[in-house]
Amino acid sequence: MSTAGVVVVGGGIAGMSVAAELAAAGVERPVLLEAEPELARHTTGRSAASYIPGHGSGPMRALVAASRDRFDALAEEAGHAFLRPRPVLHVASTPDEERTLRAEILPLDPVEELTPGDAVRRWPALRPDAVRAAGWVADAHDADPIGLHQHYRRCFRAAGGEIRTAAPVVGMAPTGTGWHLDLPDDGLDTDLVVLAAGAWTDRLLALAGAPLLGLQAYRRTIAIVRADVRADDPFAVSASDSWYAKPEGQYLLVSPSEETPQDPGDARPDELDVALALERVAAVTTLAPRSVVTAWAGQRTFAPDRTLVVGERAPGLAVVAGQGGSGIETAPAAAALAATVLLGRALPDDLRRHGVEPGSYHPDRLL
Ligand SMILES: Cc1cc2nc3c(=O)[nH]c(=O)nc-3n(C[C@H](O)[C@H](O)[C@H](O)COP(=O)(O)OP(=O)(O)OC[C@H]3O[C@@H](n4cnc5c(N)ncnc54)[C@H](O)[C@@H]3O)c2cc1C
């Protein structure tokens, strides 16, 4: 039996970034537990790797905005950039999509309206007859989720953190002063448990006998296909969220943007969804997506209000969950928010300046 000052459960970007922030804040004997033999095997390793200002619900947008400078500061620390510019082009091809674009997308702060002609100039593969209206987000980027995860991992280890892989938490019980965690061949006592287990977070809350958050995992599929891409093409997204496409090296990354509800697990791509992505992108472009190089799927996990959940669910038992489709682009600010909330410290000024309000993320809002 061993003891820890804090145990973070989950070795994706959420767990790794929060563990690094807690260790940097001076929490003693921090331990991170990951069920799989390696870290970042689930959603974190399967994203579209985009950073898009204006993406998501209001509180999520605040975290995306607050993460921008923090990405740069992390890049300086690491000597490696975690963001590379790739503007976003929102495309409305039908009257319904044009209504959605005008009502929901163009009013967002970083989105600038483009004429259809400008949209085609910025993405020459777009068929002129397939664009009625368009929006542009200039300060969007490709992110480097695995590089970011590795940087947080190095910081955690350098601050004395211990990482245990192939270490699934299979039982949890309160001890009066903290929690006892059961692992298959071992046990661990700790003052504070942080559940950052993505789609599995509600299952862990159930193990602890704590109220659930109502998290739902949704499968989303990505395919990498051969097509005539240009390296500096934008990240193009349909205004109705029915497809997206962007260059991925010499190939094209496409998704049908589906949201198929699933139980937590190892999501697999569905052939029909891959075919839909190709068909929808082919319908609006001259890209002629051809054979599929590879495809994968991952689970995007949302709370009922589609906003991140950060805070204590029971004494000594906290959650950082419900990152949805924004767990990479919000990671730097979300990890800083979690560390300050869990340690009862003052919110950093940069987060406050961007409108990050801890109460908007607290689990009690879901009661
Ligand atoms: C197709 C797709 C595209 C996306 N595109 C973007 C994008 O462009 N930009 C963006 O910001 N986000 C994007 N996302 C979302 C982003 O990837 C997620 O929000 C983020 O990776 C979630 O990280 P996480 O650490 O919460 O979850 P995960 O990476 O799933 O990590 C949870 C970990 O908990 C572990 N675990 C579970 N149960 C236990 C247990 N009992 N004991 C120990 N460990 C346990 C799991 O094994 C897992 O490793 C996308 C997601 C998908 C699927």
The ligand as an ORCA input file, in Angstrom:
! r2SCAN-3c Opt
* xyz 0 1
  C     -12.616     12.826    -34.009
  C     -12.300     13.828    -32.925
  C     -11.864     15.094    -33.270
  C     -11.529     16.017    -32.280
  N     -11.010     17.231    -32.658
  C     -10.615     18.106    -31.709
  C     -10.011     19.323    -32.094
  O      -9.833     19.612    -33.274
  N      -9.635     20.197    -31.105
  C      -9.824     19.889    -29.776
  O      -9.479     20.718    -28.919
  N     -10.389     18.714    -29.389
  C     -10.781     17.828    -30.324
  N     -11.343     16.641    -29.949
  C     -11.631     16.413    -28.542
  C     -10.396     16.058    -27.718
  O      -9.653     15.055    -28.381
  C     -10.882     15.589    -26.338
  O     -11.681     16.601    -25.735
  C      -9.729     15.257    -25.388
  O      -8.786     14.417    -26.007
  C     -10.263     14.598    -24.131
  O      -9.157     14.252    -23.338
  P      -9.343     13.420    -22.021
  O      -8.023     13.331    -21.369
  O     -10.488     13.966    -21.254
  O      -9.851     11.972    -22.518
  P      -9.032     10.672    -22.983
  O      -7.933     11.039    -23.895
  O     -10.028      9.694    -23.468
  O      -8.370     10.176    -21.636
  C      -9.095      9.521    -20.611
  C      -8.205      8.435    -20.067
  O      -8.776      7.886    -18.869
  C      -8.380      6.531    -18.824
  N      -9.218      5.775    -17.885
  C     -10.529      5.444    -18.040
  N     -10.948      4.726    -16.983
  C      -9.894      4.598    -16.131
  C      -9.700      3.955    -14.880
  N     -10.697      3.266    -14.275
  N      -8.480      4.020    -14.292
  C      -7.452      4.705    -14.896
  N      -7.582      5.314    -16.092
  C      -8.791      5.272    -16.698
  C      -8.559      6.072    -20.266
  O      -7.859      4.873    -20.537
  C      -8.038      7.280    -21.031
  O      -6.664      7.148    -21.365
  C     -11.682     15.684    -30.914
  C     -12.124     14.406    -30.552
  C     -12.424     13.483    -31.550
  C     -12.866     12.104    -31.149
*
